[in-house]
Amino acid sequence: MKLQRMNRRALSLGALAVSGALALTACGSDDTGSSSGSSSSATAAAGSIKCDDAKGQLLADGSSAQKNAIDAWVKNFTQACSGVQVNYKGSGSGAGVTAFTQGQVAFAGSDSALKPEDVTASKSVCTGGQGIDLPMVAGPIAVAYNVSGVDNLVLDAATIAKIFDGKITNWNDAAIAKLNPGAKLPDLKIQPYHRSDESGTTDNFTKYLIAATPDNWKYSGGKAWQAKGGQAAAGSSGVAQGVKQTNGAIGYMELSYAKDGLGTVAVDTGASAPVKASSDGATKAVAAAQVVGTGSDLSLKLDYNTKAEGAYPLTLVTYEIACDKGNKAATLPATKAFLRYIASEDGQGVLSGIDYAPIPDAIIAKVRTTIEGLS
């Protein structure tokens, strides 16, 4: 099937109050007061999207890195399943995990797998089960910059680390010049931007620096930014906006946000040529990932220090987090229908057209099987 490029749209999230029998809330014990609806299943007329008994309002929150992908998926899904309204608030991975473990959403998006303490917390809302990680979106983390007169920029892990740690402060620094012979680097202050919110993008960005240049990045890593200095902004969109408005700025963000005049760094990995952020490069990086989760959990271990030709090392995987068991009865049909679609061949096929990368076949096949087993 020929897949068309999906137009991104912003969803109106509004007030997410849920009431009555149409409320689709988070995982937990069955709601005996909810309406059972029609006993028959309806199959969507459009494409291969199966609506089944899905209806009402589906609430979700989390990763801003996947927000553009979610918007495209929601557009397709709700056109086919007119009885469902999907509200995804991309508040960041940390906020999404918190909302999930507090029972506020049916599923969450996170660019980092659940920590043991998150799994423990999830058991209070997933009656008889727990939260699990379902890898659904891959994407390169672009290091985007705004420097007048510089159209192509190569950096390696060491220079990236020193820039974001405030050790390299000017664009004509000798370390940058060495990687960019012939470039007209200005005598201009570097203004690095990082996330102000807890973010899986931050987690993966710093995991890369820890793995690739441990001598230059001494921080422990995690969702919260740890280095001193720099400018902070909320969400990938906030970082992108800050970089776009500031000559001399540089920041990390999911590739689909690195638009409208921003340049992206080509990373010198030690391969034969520097690698720019791309869906292709991300897929090559994720293909070598290992499933390290147990049971129904499908969390992955990535090689952030890869030197494979064409593999872009600054790649993240976004997980959809759901209950393996104990989903609320009113929530389950819509959750499964939506997750089933985004894991399908059609759903994954949307990604490369909007600067994301599909999950490799061997892994997404396991995701599809796991979704069918959600209860």
C-alpha positions, 0 to 999 in steps of 0.5 A: 500500500502506498502511504501518504505523508500525514499532515500534523495537526494540533489536537484541542485538549481542552478540559479533560474531565471525564464523566458518566458511562462514557468516561474512559479513565486509567487502569484499575478495577472494573467499573460496574457502573459503566454502560456495556454498550452494544454487544456487537463489534464494528469494524472500521470501514477505512483501511484496516483499523478495527474499532470493535467496541471502542467508544467514548473519551480516551485520555493519555499523556506523556512523551512530547517527542512522539506528539507529532506521531500521535497527532497523525495516528489520532487523525486516522483512527478517529476518522475510522472510529467516530465513536472515540475521542483520543486526547493525548497531552504531550506533557513529557515522559515524566508527567506521563508516567506519573499520570499513569501510576496515579490512575489519571490516564488509560495509557502513557507515552515515555521515552524511557522504560519504567523504573522498578519503582514505577512498576511497583506504583502501577500495581495499585491501578492495574488490578492483578497486573502491572504497567508494561513498556510497548516500544512503538515509535523510534526517532532520532534526537536531532542536535539542532542549531541556529548559527548565521552563515553555518549551513553544515555542522559536524560535531562529535560526542566530546564536543557536544558534551563540552558544549552542553556542559559549558566547557566550550562557549564560543562557536569559533572554538578550536575543537569545533573548527577542527571538525569543520575545516573551511567553515566560517565559524563566527565569533559568537557565544554558544547558547545551549538549550535543554529541557526544563521538564522531566524528559525521556529525550533528556534521558536518552540524550545523556545516555548517549553522552555517558556511553560515547564520551564518559570522560567529558560527561560526568553526570549520572543521567536521567529524565531531569537535566543535571548540567549547570547553565544553559537555557531551559524550555518545556517540551521538545517544542519549547526547545525548538522555539528557543533555538529558532529565536536565538542566533548562536543557540543549539538544543536537542529535540526529536527530529520532527521539531527541527524544522523551519530554518534550523540546521541539524548536526552531523555526528562524527561516530567514528564511521567513514562519514558523519551521520545526520539525523534521519529516520533511516539512521534511527531504524539502523540503530534500533535494529541492533537493540535487545529486548531486556524486559521480562514477561509482557514487558518489551523494554529495549537496550540500545547501543548508544555508542554504535559505529555502524555505517549509517546508524545514527547513535542519538536515537530514542524509542518511545514506549506506550505504557499500559496495564498488562492486566487490570485495565478498567472495563470502560477503557480497555476496548478503546485502548486496545483498538488504538494501540492495535492500530498504531502497532499495525503495518498501516500505523507504523507506515505513517512514521517515516513520512513525518521524520520518525522511524518504525519499530523493526519487524521482529520487535513490533511483531511481539508488540502486536501479540502483547496488545492482543493479550491486554485484559 
